[in-house]
Amino acid sequence: MKDRQLLEEICERCNHYCTLKEIIMHSGVDDRTAMQIKIIDMFKYDWSAEAGRDLGWEETTKRYVDQGYAARFADYWHEHAHVSEIYTKLLNRKP
């Protein structure tokens, strides 16, 4: 991951040790992948709250792909994008 500012944006709500930040920092993923992981995490939180249970990563990722969010993410991604910008666009164009 080369964009340190993006990493800080991904973990802006963390006020303690952030597992996601550590994984991203040490995994060698690129900025696009790191942002998509964060956005899937945001959907996981929202969809789990709606379902009244933790959907888990596997179910959330499958839903994210099956409902077309992954394809739309590809349409919205650009090098200087912000997590909140793309997440808002995805929410505004629900499947």
Chimera marker file (.cmm) of the C-alpha trace (Angstrom):
<marker_set name="trace">
<marker id="1" x="0.000" y="0.000" z="0.000" r="1" g="1" b="0" radius="0.5"/>
<marker id="2" x="1.570" y="3.258" z="-1.060" r="1" g="1" b="0" radius="0.5"/>
<marker id="3" x="-1.003" y="5.857" z="-0.005" r="1" g="1" b="0" radius="0.5"/>
<marker id="4" x="-0.542" y="6.473" z="3.719" r="1" g="1" b="0" radius="0.5"/>
<marker id="5" x="-3.385" y="9.024" z="3.723" r="1" g="1" b="0" radius="0.5"/>
<marker id="6" x="-5.769" y="6.364" z="2.398" r="1" g="1" b="0" radius="0.5"/>
<marker id="7" x="-4.681" y="4.023" z="5.191" r="1" g="1" b="0" radius="0.5"/>
<marker id="8" x="-5.446" y="6.693" z="7.779" r="1" g="1" b="0" radius="0.5"/>
<marker id="9" x="-8.853" y="7.306" z="6.154" r="1" g="1" b="0" radius="0.5"/>
<marker id="10" x="-9.613" y="3.585" z="6.241" r="1" g="1" b="0" radius="0.5"/>
<marker id="11" x="-8.904" y="3.510" z="9.949" r="1" g="1" b="0" radius="0.5"/>
<marker id="12" x="-10.168" y="6.977" z="10.901" r="1" g="1" b="0" radius="0.5"/>
<marker id="13" x="-12.774" y="5.645" z="13.333" r="1" g="1" b="0" radius="0.5"/>
<marker id="14" x="-10.331" y="3.364" z="15.107" r="1" g="1" b="0" radius="0.5"/>
<marker id="15" x="-9.280" y="4.805" z="18.438" r="1" g="1" b="0" radius="0.5"/>
<marker id="16" x="-7.343" y="1.726" z="19.462" r="1" g="1" b="0" radius="0.5"/>
<marker id="17" x="-5.301" y="-1.032" z="17.876" r="1" g="1" b="0" radius="0.5"/>
<marker id="18" x="-6.765" y="-1.692" z="14.416" r="1" g="1" b="0" radius="0.5"/>
<marker id="19" x="-6.469" y="-5.233" z="13.079" r="1" g="1" b="0" radius="0.5"/>
<marker id="20" x="-7.590" y="-4.190" z="9.599" r="1" g="1" b="0" radius="0.5"/>
<marker id="21" x="-4.869" y="-1.524" z="9.469" r="1" g="1" b="0" radius="0.5"/>
<marker id="22" x="-2.214" y="-4.046" z="10.488" r="1" g="1" b="0" radius="0.5"/>
<marker id="23" x="-3.361" y="-6.544" z="7.858" r="1" g="1" b="0" radius="0.5"/>
<marker id="24" x="-3.350" y="-3.905" z="5.129" r="1" g="1" b="0" radius="0.5"/>
<marker id="25" x="0.051" y="-2.525" z="6.143" r="1" g="1" b="0" radius="0.5"/>
<marker id="26" x="1.748" y="-5.926" z="6.125" r="1" g="1" b="0" radius="0.5"/>
<marker id="27" x="-0.058" y="-7.743" z="3.330" r="1" g="1" b="0" radius="0.5"/>
<marker id="28" x="1.259" y="-5.748" z="0.403" r="1" g="1" b="0" radius="0.5"/>
<marker id="29" x="-2.193" y="-5.077" z="-1.048" r="1" g="1" b="0" radius="0.5"/>
<marker id="30" x="-2.542" y="-2.128" z="-3.375" r="1" g="1" b="0" radius="0.5"/>
<marker id="31" x="-4.604" y="0.972" z="-2.578" r="1" g="1" b="0" radius="0.5"/>
<marker id="32" x="-7.579" y="-0.140" z="-4.675" r="1" g="1" b="0" radius="0.5"/>
<marker id="33" x="-7.806" y="-3.487" z="-2.896" r="1" g="1" b="0" radius="0.5"/>
<marker id="34" x="-7.361" y="-1.877" z="0.519" r="1" g="1" b="0" radius="0.5"/>
<marker id="35" x="-10.217" y="0.532" z="-0.178" r="1" g="1" b="0" radius="0.5"/>
<marker id="36" x="-12.467" y="-2.238" z="-1.437" r="1" g="1" b="0" radius="0.5"/>
<marker id="37" x="-11.764" y="-4.285" z="1.730" r="1" g="1" b="0" radius="0.5"/>
<marker id="38" x="-12.773" y="-1.293" z="3.852" r="1" g="1" b="0" radius="0.5"/>
<marker id="39" x="-15.959" y="-0.747" z="1.868" r="1" g="1" b="0" radius="0.5"/>
<marker id="40" x="-16.892" y="-4.426" z="2.194" r="1" g="1" b="0" radius="0.5"/>
<marker id="41" x="-16.268" y="-4.032" z="5.938" r="1" g="1" b="0" radius="0.5"/>
<marker id="42" x="-18.686" y="-1.082" z="5.990" r="1" g="1" b="0" radius="0.5"/>
<marker id="43" x="-21.335" y="-3.107" z="4.160" r="1" g="1" b="0" radius="0.5"/>
<marker id="44" x="-20.719" y="-5.992" z="6.593" r="1" g="1" b="0" radius="0.5"/>
<marker id="45" x="-21.455" y="-3.686" z="9.510" r="1" g="1" b="0" radius="0.5"/>
<marker id="46" x="-24.619" y="-2.248" z="7.897" r="1" g="1" b="0" radius="0.5"/>
<marker id="47" x="-26.008" y="-5.530" z="6.577" r="1" g="1" b="0" radius="0.5"/>
<marker id="48" x="-25.265" y="-7.335" z="9.852" r="1" g="1" b="0" radius="0.5"/>
<marker id="49" x="-27.154" y="-4.633" z="11.761" r="1" g="1" b="0" radius="0.5"/>
<marker id="50" x="-30.124" y="-5.024" z="9.384" r="1" g="1" b="0" radius="0.5"/>
<marker id="51" x="-30.048" y="-8.823" z="9.754" r="1" g="1" b="0" radius="0.5"/>
<marker id="52" x="-29.631" y="-8.707" z="13.520" r="1" g="1" b="0" radius="0.5"/>
<marker id="53" x="-26.591" y="-10.985" z="13.332" r="1" g="1" b="0" radius="0.5"/>
<marker id="54" x="-23.005" y="-10.961" z="12.147" r="1" g="1" b="0" radius="0.5"/>
<marker id="55" x="-23.060" y="-11.971" z="8.480" r="1" g="1" b="0" radius="0.5"/>
<marker id="56" x="-19.352" y="-12.727" z="8.422" r="1" g="1" b="0" radius="0.5"/>
<marker id="57" x="-16.871" y="-11.928" z="5.692" r="1" g="1" b="0" radius="0.5"/>
<marker id="58" x="-17.763" y="-14.791" z="3.372" r="1" g="1" b="0" radius="0.5"/>
<marker id="59" x="-21.496" y="-14.058" z="3.243" r="1" g="1" b="0" radius="0.5"/>
<marker id="60" x="-20.927" y="-10.294" z="3.017" r="1" g="1" b="0" radius="0.5"/>
<marker id="61" x="-18.394" y="-10.606" z="0.195" r="1" g="1" b="0" radius="0.5"/>
<marker id="62" x="-20.658" y="-12.961" z="-1.755" r="1" g="1" b="0" radius="0.5"/>
<marker id="63" x="-23.572" y="-10.543" z="-1.383" r="1" g="1" b="0" radius="0.5"/>
<marker id="64" x="-21.331" y="-7.594" z="-2.343" r="1" g="1" b="0" radius="0.5"/>
<marker id="65" x="-20.298" y="-9.327" z="-5.570" r="1" g="1" b="0" radius="0.5"/>
<marker id="66" x="-23.673" y="-10.930" z="-6.402" r="1" g="1" b="0" radius="0.5"/>
<marker id="67" x="-25.546" y="-7.635" z="-5.998" r="1" g="1" b="0" radius="0.5"/>
<marker id="68" x="-23.188" y="-5.832" z="-8.367" r="1" g="1" b="0" radius="0.5"/>
<marker id="69" x="-21.374" y="-3.621" z="-5.854" r="1" g="1" b="0" radius="0.5"/>
<marker id="70" x="-17.943" y="-4.961" z="-6.877" r="1" g="1" b="0" radius="0.5"/>
<marker id="71" x="-18.540" y="-4.087" z="-10.534" r="1" g="1" b="0" radius="0.5"/>
<marker id="72" x="-19.771" y="-0.611" z="-9.620" r="1" g="1" b="0" radius="0.5"/>
<marker id="73" x="-16.780" y="-0.123" z="-7.333" r="1" g="1" b="0" radius="0.5"/>
<marker id="74" x="-14.595" y="-0.691" z="-10.398" r="1" g="1" b="0" radius="0.5"/>
<marker id="75" x="-16.538" y="2.037" z="-12.219" r="1" g="1" b="0" radius="0.5"/>
<marker id="76" x="-16.038" y="4.549" z="-9.387" r="1" g="1" b="0" radius="0.5"/>
<marker id="77" x="-12.460" y="3.794" z="-8.363" r="1" g="1" b="0" radius="0.5"/>
<marker id="78" x="-9.766" y="6.342" z="-9.200" r="1" g="1" b="0" radius="0.5"/>
<marker id="79" x="-6.375" y="6.953" z="-7.647" r="1" g="1" b="0" radius="0.5"/>
<marker id="80" x="-7.441" y="9.950" z="-5.548" r="1" g="1" b="0" radius="0.5"/>
<marker id="81" x="-10.820" y="8.584" z="-4.434" r="1" g="1" b="0" radius="0.5"/>
<marker id="82" x="-11.901" y="8.658" z="-0.809" r="1" g="1" b="0" radius="0.5"/>
<marker id="83" x="-13.608" y="5.764" z="0.954" r="1" g="1" b="0" radius="0.5"/>
<marker id="84" x="-16.628" y="7.886" z="1.861" r="1" g="1" b="0" radius="0.5"/>
<marker id="85" x="-16.983" y="9.128" z="-1.730" r="1" g="1" b="0" radius="0.5"/>
<marker id="86" x="-17.155" y="5.652" z="-3.253" r="1" g="1" b="0" radius="0.5"/>
<marker id="87" x="-19.264" y="4.199" z="-0.442" r="1" g="1" b="0" radius="0.5"/>
<marker id="88" x="-21.824" y="6.998" z="-0.873" r="1" g="1" b="0" radius="0.5"/>
<marker id="89" x="-21.953" y="6.410" z="-4.619" r="1" g="1" b="0" radius="0.5"/>
<marker id="90" x="-22.499" y="2.698" z="-4.063" r="1" g="1" b="0" radius="0.5"/>
<marker id="91" x="-25.302" y="3.362" z="-1.572" r="1" g="1" b="0" radius="0.5"/>
<marker id="92" x="-26.979" y="5.799" z="-3.946" r="1" g="1" b="0" radius="0.5"/>
<marker id="93" x="-27.070" y="3.219" z="-6.746" r="1" g="1" b="0" radius="0.5"/>
<marker id="94" x="-28.450" y="0.192" z="-4.954" r="1" g="1" b="0" radius="0.5"/>
<marker id="95" x="-29.077" y="-2.925" z="-7.042" r="1" g="1" b="0" radius="0.5"/>
<link id1="1" id2="2" r="1" g="1" b="0" radius="0.2"/>
<link id1="2" id2="3" r="1" g="1" b="0" radius="0.2"/>
<link id1="3" id2="4" r="1" g="1" b="0" radius="0.2"/>
<link id1="4" id2="5" r="1" g="1" b="0" radius="0.2"/>
<link id1="5" id2="6" r="1" g="1" b="0" radius="0.2"/>
<link id1="6" id2="7" r="1" g="1" b="0" radius="0.2"/>
<link id1="7" id2="8" r="1" g="1" b="0" radius="0.2"/>
<link id1="8" id2="9" r="1" g="1" b="0" radius="0.2"/>
<link id1="9" id2="10" r="1" g="1" b="0" radius="0.2"/>
<link id1="10" id2="11" r="1" g="1" b="0" radius="0.2"/>
<link id1="11" id2="12" r="1" g="1" b="0" radius="0.2"/>
<link id1="12" id2="13" r="1" g="1" b="0" radius="0.2"/>
<link id1="13" id2="14" r="1" g="1" b="0" radius="0.2"/>
<link id1="14" id2="15" r="1" g="1" b="0" radius="0.2"/>
<link id1="15" id2="16" r="1" g="1" b="0" radius="0.2"/>
<link id1="16" id2="17" r="1" g="1" b="0" radius="0.2"/>
<link id1="17" id2="18" r="1" g="1" b="0" radius="0.2"/>
<link id1="18" id2="19" r="1" g="1" b="0" radius="0.2"/>
<link id1="19" id2="20" r="1" g="1" b="0" radius="0.2"/>
<link id1="20" id2="21" r="1" g="1" b="0" radius="0.2"/>
<link id1="21" id2="22" r="1" g="1" b="0" radius="0.2"/>
<link id1="22" id2="23" r="1" g="1" b="0" radius="0.2"/>
<link id1="23" id2="24" r="1" g="1" b="0" radius="0.2"/>
<link id1="24" id2="25" r="1" g="1" b="0" radius="0.2"/>
<link id1="25" id2="26" r="1" g="1" b="0" radius="0.2"/>
<link id1="26" id2="27" r="1" g="1" b="0" radius="0.2"/>
<link id1="27" id2="28" r="1" g="1" b="0" radius="0.2"/>
<link id1="28" id2="29" r="1" g="1" b="0" radius="0.2"/>
<link id1="29" id2="30" r="1" g="1" b="0" radius="0.2"/>
<link id1="30" id2="31" r="1" g="1" b="0" radius="0.2"/>
<link id1="31" id2="32" r="1" g="1" b="0" radius="0.2"/>
<link id1="32" id2="33" r="1" g="1" b="0" radius="0.2"/>
<link id1="33" id2="34" r="1" g="1" b="0" radius="0.2"/>
<link id1="34" id2="35" r="1" g="1" b="0" radius="0.2"/>
<link id1="35" id2="36" r="1" g="1" b="0" radius="0.2"/>
<link id1="36" id2="37" r="1" g="1" b="0" radius="0.2"/>
<link id1="37" id2="38" r="1" g="1" b="0" radius="0.2"/>
<link id1="38" id2="39" r="1" g="1" b="0" radius="0.2"/>
<link id1="39" id2="40" r="1" g="1" b="0" radius="0.2"/>
<link id1="40" id2="41" r="1" g="1" b="0" radius="0.2"/>
<link id1="41" id2="42" r="1" g="1" b="0" radius="0.2"/>
<link id1="42" id2="43" r="1" g="1" b="0" radius="0.2"/>
<link id1="43" id2="44" r="1" g="1" b="0" radius="0.2"/>
<link id1="44" id2="45" r="1" g="1" b="0" radius="0.2"/>
<link id1="45" id2="46" r="1" g="1" b="0" radius="0.2"/>
<link id1="46" id2="47" r="1" g="1" b="0" radius="0.2"/>
<link id1="47" id2="48" r="1" g="1" b="0" radius="0.2"/>
<link id1="48" id2="49" r="1" g="1" b="0" radius="0.2"/>
<link id1="49" id2="50" r="1" g="1" b="0" radius="0.2"/>
<link id1="50" id2="51" r="1" g="1" b="0" radius="0.2"/>
<link id1="51" id2="52" r="1" g="1" b="0" radius="0.2"/>
<link id1="52" id2="53" r="1" g="1" b="0" radius="0.2"/>
<link id1="53" id2="54" r="1" g="1" b="0" radius="0.2"/>
<link id1="54" id2="55" r="1" g="1" b="0" radius="0.2"/>
<link id1="55" id2="56" r="1" g="1" b="0" radius="0.2"/>
<link id1="56" id2="57" r="1" g="1" b="0" radius="0.2"/>
<link id1="57" id2="58" r="1" g="1" b="0" radius="0.2"/>
<link id1="58" id2="59" r="1" g="1" b="0" radius="0.2"/>
<link id1="59" id2="60" r="1" g="1" b="0" radius="0.2"/>
<link id1="60" id2="61" r="1" g="1" b="0" radius="0.2"/>
<link id1="61" id2="62" r="1" g="1" b="0" radius="0.2"/>
<link id1="62" id2="63" r="1" g="1" b="0" radius="0.2"/>
<link id1="63" id2="64" r="1" g="1" b="0" radius="0.2"/>
<link id1="64" id2="65" r="1" g="1" b="0" radius="0.2"/>
<link id1="65" id2="66" r="1" g="1" b="0" radius="0.2"/>
<link id1="66" id2="67" r="1" g="1" b="0" radius="0.2"/>
<link id1="67" id2="68" r="1" g="1" b="0" radius="0.2"/>
<link id1="68" id2="69" r="1" g="1" b="0" radius="0.2"/>
<link id1="69" id2="70" r="1" g="1" b="0" radius="0.2"/>
<link id1="70" id2="71" r="1" g="1" b="0" radius="0.2"/>
<link id1="71" id2="72" r="1" g="1" b="0" radius="0.2"/>
<link id1="72" id2="73" r="1" g="1" b="0" radius="0.2"/>
<link id1="73" id2="74" r="1" g="1" b="0" radius="0.2"/>
<link id1="74" id2="75" r="1" g="1" b="0" radius="0.2"/>
<link id1="75" id2="76" r="1" g="1" b="0" radius="0.2"/>
<link id1="76" id2="77" r="1" g="1" b="0" radius="0.2"/>
<link id1="77" id2="78" r="1" g="1" b="0" radius="0.2"/>
<link id1="78" id2="79" r="1" g="1" b="0" radius="0.2"/>
<link id1="79" id2="80" r="1" g="1" b="0" radius="0.2"/>
<link id1="80" id2="81" r="1" g="1" b="0" radius="0.2"/>
<link id1="81" id2="82" r="1" g="1" b="0" radius="0.2"/>
<link id1="82" id2="83" r="1" g="1" b="0" radius="0.2"/>
<link id1="83" id2="84" r="1" g="1" b="0" radius="0.2"/>
<link id1="84" id2="85" r="1" g="1" b="0" radius="0.2"/>
<link id1="85" id2="86" r="1" g="1" b="0" radius="0.2"/>
<link id1="86" id2="87" r="1" g="1" b="0" radius="0.2"/>
<link id1="87" id2="88" r="1" g="1" b="0" radius="0.2"/>
<link id1="88" id2="89" r="1" g="1" b="0" radius="0.2"/>
<link id1="89" id2="90" r="1" g="1" b="0" radius="0.2"/>
<link id1="90" id2="91" r="1" g="1" b="0" radius="0.2"/>
<link id1="91" id2="92" r="1" g="1" b="0" radius="0.2"/>
<link id1="92" id2="93" r="1" g="1" b="0" radius="0.2"/>
<link id1="93" id2="94" r="1" g="1" b="0" radius="0.2"/>
<link id1="94" id2="95" r="1" g="1" b="0" radius="0.2"/>
</marker_set>
